Amino acid sequence: MQIYWTNINKIIDETSEVKTYLLDCPEEFTWEEGSHTHFALEGFNAGEKPNRSLIRHMSISTLPHENSIGITTRIREQCSEFKTILRNLEVGTKVAIFKTHSNVPLKRVDKNVYLLSSGVGLATFRPLVLDYFERADNVNQIHSLNIDTSRDFLFTNIFKSIPDKKFISQFVDNRKDYYEEVKYLAADKDGLFYIVGSDEFLVQNMEVLRDQGIKPEQIMLDKHEKGLHELKSSVFTGQDNNLVNTK
């Protein structure tokens, strides 16, 4: 396993609780849209075993041509040890990234794409939308739907409807409106539905989509194969699995 040590080159306050940490791109480090990585703080590998409290799985919210690795995360006033340390980091601090992988690259199969997210989960979809704007080949259109009860919506400079590019962006601040809109989108029985959020959010969305006749193969989750199978099985076959976050 290769560990890339790199520096924070900029910190952006996206909202009162959400920050984006832009990291220098190490040589030979590559990624694609929809990628996540292991993001670790200094000291995580100082002992015989990795200190897992200093490691988190994080989505990369940028594309390679932006020349920075973007890590966007919510940091509440009451937060974990990891985020307490992260909140106090400064530009120039070294951090580590490793085990980078994409579970949700943009499928270009001549279908409509629906991006369903909760809160800061929108960071996973930012690179997919930018990639679509640059090259819309074999994607009919994209419709983004995000729920954020804080009403501090993210990336509104990018997530705004652009009819000429066949891109629709919606933000809602309550569950009722959100799930009513999911039902409406599910009228497209041939669409592809990408979902990013907590396990509870993933399951609730899949249940709504299932009830509207959407098949499991039309649903993309930001999960490794094992977690993907467990979540889909719990919804589409009724199996009672131990739902663990294996992202």
MOPERA-V636466 format. One record per pair of residues at least 24 apart in sequence whose ideal C-beta (glycine too) atoms are under 6 Angstrom apart, sorted by sequence separation. I is the first residue (numbers start at 0). J is the second residue. If there is no record, write none. Layout:
# MOPERA-V636466
I|J ; I|J
This chain:
# MOPERA-V636466
121|145 ; 148|172 ; 188|212 ; 222|246 ; 3|28 ; 34|59 ; 105|130 ; 140|165 ; 141|166 ; 142|167 ; 143|168 ; 144|169 ; 145|170 ; 146|171 ; 192|217 ; 209|234 ; 221|246 ; 55|81 ; 112|138 ; 181|207 ; 185|211 ; 191|217 ; 192|218 ; 193|219 ; 194|220 ; 195|221 ; 52|80 ; 109|137 ; 111|139 ; 185|213 ; 206|234 ; 30|59 ; 107|136 ; 110|139 ; 111|140 ; 112|141 ; 113|142 ; 114|143 ; 115|144 ; 116|145 ; 117|146 ; 118|147 ; 125|154 ; 178|207 ; 182|211 ; 201|230 ; 205|234 ; 107|137 ; 107|138 ; 146|177 ; 38|70 ; 121|153 ; 202|234 ; 144|180 ; 40|84 ; 198|242 ; 21|67 ; 22|68 ; 73|119 ; 198|244 ; 21|69 ; 19|69 ; 20|70 ; 71|122 ; 19|71 ; 41|93 ; 17|73 ; 39|95 ; 16|73 ; 38|96 ; 16|75 ; 36|96 ; 37|97 ; 37|98 ; 60|122 ; 36|99 ; 58|122 ; 62|126 ; 34|99 ; 58|123 ; 60|125 ; 34|101 ; 62|129 ; 33|101 ; 30|99 ; 31|101 ; 33|103 ; 33|104 ; 113|184 ; 32|104 ; 123|195 ; 31|104 ; 32|105 ; 120|195 ; 111|187 ; 120|196 ; 113|190 ; 111|190 ; 112|191 ; 113|192 ; 114|193 ; 115|194 ; 116|195 ; 117|196 ; 110|191 ; 7|90 ; 117|200 ; 6|91 ; 7|92 ; 106|191 ; 6|93 ; 4|93 ; 115|204 ; 103|193 ; 4|95 ; 2|95 ; 3|96 ; 32|126 ; 33|127 ; 2|97 ; 32|127 ; 0|97 ; 32|130 ; 123|221 ; 17|119 ; 103|219 ; 103|221 ; 102|221 ; 102|222 ; 14|151 ; 13|153 ; 56|246
